Amino acid sequence: MARAGERIGNHMSSTSVTRVLAAATLAAASLVAGTAAAATPVGFGPQMRFGHGSGTSFSGGNWGGYVSFGSFTTATASWTEPAVTCNSSNDLFAPWVGIDGDGSSSVEQTGVATDCSSGHAVYQGWYEMYPAAPVYYSNPVSAGDHFTATVTRSGTSYKLDLTDTTKGWTKTITKSANAKHSSAEAIIESPTDSYPTISGGKVSFTGVKFDGKSLASTSPQGLDADDRGSYTWSPGSIGSDGQSFSLTRH
């Protein structure tokens, strides 16, 4: 995920990356015109660990949620886009669904970004075939909208579907890529390591399935997301339906 100009992404658990490096990488991303929004986008991509201060490593990274390892062909999940209060123009985050990114240098992902760079929250649907830059949709998005996102792989072809069931629109993109197919995930991410205040203090996913199987049946691993080096967004236990979970800040 990216602010019309930055990037979110892969989970490389063996790599420790400082926020300075992450910021430099994000700053390199550029806005995609046409269907992209007018603001400069930030990109989403591989999962990274953030370090805060000499000799320290905060427990979180840029991904929070659940990831399952394997060569999956579909990943799908739903969520209700939360209302937020911007604390700074650096605040940026997105719930998304994807394939790859944990243990690989590519991610095929789609979701909704909340960007505070303009001084107020701007909601935008987007997709990204990392390491390519993110592409933002011009379709209207509001807090409280219900979304379903699905990524489907067939050989080297990827179909990325994002549906706003509240407003009644769907965007479908098909792209080709030579990817590793290392994982599938339902994630929240901030490439800037800075989250707005989220109403209700949680982000919840439902209907999470990989290859048509419930999340709980795919041996998922929980990931914590860093929030400014002082807080963490952590996934709770998977619900009794095997397909739902919430992330809370602590």
C-alpha positions as CSV (number, residue, x, y, z in Angstrom):
1,M,0.0,0.0,0.0
2,A,1.2,3.5,-0.7
3,R,0.3,7.0,-0.2
4,A,-0.3,8.2,-3.7
5,G,3.7,7.8,-3.8
6,E,5.0,5.2,-1.3
7,R,5.0,1.5,-0.8
8,I,3.8,-1.3,1.7
9,G,4.6,-5.0,1.4
10,N,6.5,-8.3,1.9
11,H,7.3,-10.1,5.1
12,M,11.0,-10.7,5.3
13,S,11.3,-11.9,8.8
14,S,15.0,-12.5,8.7
15,T,15.7,-8.9,7.7
16,S,16.0,-6.0,10.1
17,V,15.4,-2.7,8.4
18,T,15.6,0.8,10.0
19,R,12.9,3.3,9.5
20,V,15.3,5.6,7.8
21,L,15.8,3.0,5.0
22,A,12.1,2.4,4.8
23,A,11.4,6.1,4.5
24,A,14.0,6.4,1.8
25,T,12.4,3.6,-0.1
26,L,9.0,5.0,0.2
27,A,10.0,8.4,-0.9
28,A,11.3,6.9,-4.2
29,A,7.8,5.8,-5.2
30,S,5.9,8.0,-7.7
31,L,2.3,8.8,-8.4
32,V,0.5,6.8,-11.1
33,A,-1.7,9.0,-13.3
34,G,-5.0,8.3,-14.9
35,T,-7.0,6.2,-12.4
36,A,-4.6,7.2,-9.6
37,A,-5.5,9.9,-7.2
38,A,-4.1,13.4,-7.5
39,A,-2.0,13.2,-4.3
40,T,1.5,11.7,-4.4
41,P,1.1,8.0,-3.5
42,V,3.2,6.0,-1.0
43,G,3.9,2.4,-1.9
44,F,3.2,-0.9,0.0
45,G,5.4,-4.0,-0.4
46,P,7.5,-6.5,1.6
47,Q,7.1,-7.0,5.3
48,M,10.0,-5.4,7.2
49,R,11.1,-5.1,10.8
50,F,11.5,-1.6,12.1
51,G,14.4,-0.6,14.4
52,H,14.1,2.4,16.8
53,G,17.3,3.7,18.2
54,S,20.8,2.3,18.3
55,G,21.0,-1.3,19.3
56,T,17.2,-1.6,19.6
57,S,14.6,-3.4,17.6
58,F,10.9,-2.8,18.1
59,S,8.8,-6.0,18.0
60,G,6.6,-4.9,15.2
61,G,7.1,-4.4,11.5
62,N,5.1,-2.8,8.7
63,W,2.6,-5.7,8.5
64,G,0.0,-6.7,11.1
65,G,-2.4,-9.6,10.7
66,Y,-2.1,-13.2,9.6
67,V,0.0,-14.8,6.9
68,S,0.0,-18.5,5.8
69,F,2.9,-20.0,3.9
70,G,2.6,-22.0,0.7
71,S,1.9,-21.7,-3.0
72,F,-1.7,-20.4,-2.8
73,T,-3.8,-19.5,-5.8
74,T,-6.5,-17.4,-4.1
75,A,-6.7,-15.1,-1.1
76,T,-9.9,-13.3,-0.1
77,A,-11.1,-11.3,2.9
78,S,-13.7,-8.6,3.9
79,W,-13.6,-5.7,6.2
80,T,-15.5,-2.5,7.1
81,E,-13.3,0.6,6.4
82,P,-12.8,2.3,9.8
83,A,-13.2,6.0,10.5
84,V,-10.0,7.7,11.6
85,T,-8.7,10.9,13.1
86,C,-5.4,12.2,11.6
87,N,-2.6,12.9,14.1
88,S,-0.1,14.1,11.6
89,S,0.4,14.4,7.8
90,N,2.6,11.3,8.0
91,D,-0.2,9.0,9.0
92,L,-1.0,6.3,6.4
93,F,-2.3,2.8,6.6
94,A,-4.2,0.2,4.6
95,P,-6.1,-3.1,5.2
96,W,-5.3,-5.3,2.2
97,V,-5.3,-8.9,0.9
98,G,-2.5,-10.4,-1.1
99,I,-0.3,-13.3,-2.3
100,D,3.4,-13.4,-1.7
101,G,5.5,-11.0,0.3
102,D,6.6,-13.1,3.3
103,G,9.9,-14.6,2.2
104,S,9.7,-13.2,-1.3
105,S,10.5,-9.9,-3.0
106,S,7.2,-9.6,-4.8
107,V,3.6,-8.9,-3.6
108,E,0.3,-9.0,-5.5
109,Q,-2.1,-7.0,-3.3
110,T,-5.3,-4.9,-3.2
111,G,-7.0,-2.9,-0.5
112,V,-8.0,0.6,0.7
113,A,-5.5,3.2,1.8
114,T,-6.2,6.0,4.4
115,D,-3.9,8.9,3.7
116,C,-3.5,12.0,6.0
117,S,-0.9,13.8,3.9
118,S,-3.4,16.5,3.0
119,G,-4.2,17.2,6.6
120,H,-7.4,15.1,6.6
121,A,-8.3,11.5,5.9
122,V,-8.5,10.5,2.3
123,Y,-9.8,7.0,1.5
124,Q,-8.7,5.3,-1.8
125,G,-8.9,1.9,-3.3
126,W,-5.7,0.6,-4.8
127,Y,-3.8,-2.3,-6.1
128,E,-0.1,-3.0,-6.3
129,M,2.1,-5.6,-8.1
130,Y,5.2,-4.9,-6.0
131,P,7.9,-3.9,-6.9
132,A,5.9,-1.9,-9.4
133,A,4.3,1.3,-8.0
134,P,0.8,1.2,-6.6
135,V,-2.2,2.3,-8.7
136,Y,-5.0,4.2,-7.0
137,Y,-8.7,4.1,-8.1
138,S,-10.9,7.3,-8.4
139,N,-14.0,5.5,-7.2
140,P,-15.5,7.1,-4.1
141,V,-14.7,5.5,-0.7
142,S,-16.0,6.5,2.7
143,A,-15.5,5.3,6.3
144,G,-18.0,2.7,7.1
145,D,-18.0,1.2,3.6
146,H,-17.8,-2.6,3.5
147,F,-15.1,-4.1,1.2
148,T,-14.2,-7.5,-0.2
149,A,-10.8,-8.1,-1.8
150,T,-9.6,-11.1,-3.7
151,V,-6.4,-12.0,-5.4
152,T,-6.4,-15.0,-7.8
153,R,-3.4,-16.5,-9.5
154,S,-3.4,-18.7,-12.6
155,G,0.1,-19.5,-13.7
156,T,1.8,-16.1,-14.1
157,S,-1.5,-14.2,-14.4
158,Y,-3.0,-12.4,-11.4
159,K,-6.6,-11.0,-11.1
160,L,-7.1,-8.5,-8.4
161,D,-10.7,-7.7,-7.4
162,L,-11.8,-5.0,-5.0
163,T,-15.5,-4.5,-4.3
164,D,-17.2,-1.7,-2.3
165,T,-20.4,-3.5,-1.5
166,T,-21.8,-0.4,0.2
167,K,-21.4,1.9,-2.8
168,G,-21.8,-0.8,-5.3
169,W,-18.6,-0.6,-7.3
170,T,-16.0,-3.2,-8.3
171,K,-12.6,-2.8,-9.8
172,T,-10.9,-5.8,-11.5
173,I,-7.3,-5.7,-12.8
174,T,-5.4,-8.6,-14.4
175,K,-1.6,-8.5,-14.6
176,S,1.2,-10.9,-15.3
177,A,4.2,-11.5,-13.0
178,N,6.8,-14.1,-12.3
179,A,6.5,-14.4,-8.6
180,K,7.5,-16.9,-5.9
181,H,4.0,-17.7,-4.5
182,S,5.4,-18.0,-1.0
183,S,2.5,-16.9,1.1
184,A,-1.1,-15.5,1.3
185,E,-2.2,-12.9,3.8
186,A,-4.8,-10.5,5.3
187,I,-2.9,-7.5,6.6
188,I,-2.9,-3.9,7.8
189,E,0.2,-1.9,6.9
190,S,1.7,1.5,7.4
191,P,4.8,2.1,5.2
192,T,5.4,5.3,7.2
193,D,5.3,3.5,10.5
194,S,2.6,6.0,11.5
195,Y,-1.1,5.2,12.1
196,P,-4.0,7.7,12.5
197,T,-6.3,7.2,15.5
198,I,-8.8,4.5,14.4
199,S,-12.3,4.7,15.7
200,G,-13.2,1.9,18.0
201,G,-9.5,1.0,18.4
202,K,-9.5,-2.0,16.1
203,V,-9.6,-3.2,12.5
204,S,-11.5,-6.4,11.8
205,F,-11.3,-8.9,8.9
206,T,-14.0,-11.5,8.1
207,G,-14.4,-14.2,5.5
208,V,-10.6,-14.8,5.3
209,K,-9.9,-17.8,3.1
210,F,-6.9,-19.0,1.2
211,D,-7.5,-21.4,-1.7
212,G,-11.1,-21.6,-0.4
213,K,-10.0,-22.9,3.0
214,S,-10.7,-21.0,6.2
215,L,-7.7,-19.0,7.6
216,A,-7.5,-21.3,10.7
217,S,-7.0,-24.4,8.6
218,T,-4.0,-23.0,6.7
219,S,-1.5,-22.9,9.6
220,P,-1.4,-19.0,9.9
221,Q,1.2,-17.0,11.6
222,G,0.3,-13.8,13.5
223,L,2.3,-10.6,12.8
224,D,2.5,-7.4,14.9
225,A,2.6,-4.0,13.2
226,D,4.7,-1.2,14.7
227,D,3.0,2.1,15.5
228,R,5.7,4.8,15.9
229,G,7.9,2.6,18.0
230,S,5.7,3.1,21.0
231,Y,2.6,1.0,20.3
232,T,1.8,-2.2,18.5
233,W,-1.1,-3.4,16.4
234,S,-1.6,-7.1,17.2
235,P,-4.0,-9.7,15.8
236,G,-6.3,-11.4,18.2
237,S,-7.2,-15.1,18.1
238,I,-9.0,-16.3,15.1
239,G,-12.8,-16.5,15.6
240,S,-14.8,-19.7,16.0
241,D,-15.7,-19.6,12.4
242,G,-12.0,-19.9,11.5
243,Q,-12.3,-17.0,9.1
244,S,-12.3,-13.8,11.3
245,F,-9.9,-11.8,13.5
246,S,-9.4,-8.3,14.8
247,L,-6.2,-6.2,15.3
248,T,-6.0,-3.9,18.3
249,R,-3.5,-1.3,19.4
250,H,-1.7,-1.6,22.7
